[in-house]
Amino acid sequence: MSFNPLLPELSAQTGFALSPLDRMSEIREDKQILADMSAAAGTRYIVIGRDRPILKRVEGGYDPFFTAAEAATVGRQRETVLLGKGTLGPHADVAFYAIVLDDSAVDIVEVADEGGLIDTRKFVVPGRNDLFVHDLRALATEGTLPVDIIGVLGQAKSIMHWHARHRFCSNCGSSSEMAAAGWRRECRSCKAMHFPRTDPVVIMLAISGDDCLMGRAGRFGKHMYSALAGFLEPGETIEDAVRREIREESSIRIGRVAYLASQPWPFPASLMIGCVAEALNRDIVIDRNELEDCRWFSRRDVQMMLKREHPDGYTAPHPLAIAHHLLRAWSEGRTPSFR
Ligand SMILES: [Zn+2]
């Protein structure tokens, strides 16, 4: 169980971090318990089509939870994965599964600019005005659903994305089969077992005195700056990845590194690892392949950017993103100072 609104840890404040589910990993091999759970009338299903959650339109909003009978009407189903059992309030003791539909169940009716942070293509289930197919990032940003439900949708999206792209054994090329209620794939031919992947990404603020380092990628809005970030490489510690990424993108050398928080980021299956880092120099050389700009910002700058009140129009990421929480914690003096 990971949902506890009283937890003081910074990770719990990031988007996609909260979930009211007990993942029940200990029963994933127990066929009898799994059969009983999937047959229970109260069991609910999250339906994913083309990487997007499908929601029921209900009075006053949207409902992401389908009964088995409702889910069966939406489209051809490919895989079903056990997400867990509810632990709180109306979800207590309810088993939740995710279903991924065949791509043919969802149509793309309009393609607009894909350059922004939000996917603006419109997806529909043909002939079903009672259903709403929406980009998960947009759903989370718009506050359409409670934050812990957004976390469950993130879990469903990430695991289903993995199944959709791992249908064949990476060892021998034969088709693989789902096992462990969806948390493993197995190859009948060579007996290899394959497990869902999570891709670690370091995201960090280099700190120099009362300034922090932020960059702006070309895909960002015109005045938006954020923490630098990059994928960890095999054989690398978190600290070394932080030092390497900052050095590559800005030429700033880094001494000490401290972990602050992490965030599951289901686009498609990253774990963002948020750190602060001690800058040893101040002269920036920007890697133009990665960034349009990179510069130092003061605590006062960052406080105004978070409130969207900076006199020069600079802004910082939305509270959905871990970068927002790293910046807030640093600007409020809640991070190691390296002094
Ligand atoms: Zn194989």
Boltz pocket constraint, residues with backbone or C-beta under 6 A from the ligand:
constraints:
  - pocket:
      binder: B
      contacts: [[A, 169], [A, 170], [A, 171], [A, 172], [A, 173], [A, 174], [A, 187], [A, 188], [A, 189], [A, 190], [A, 191], [A, 192]]
      max_distance: 6.0
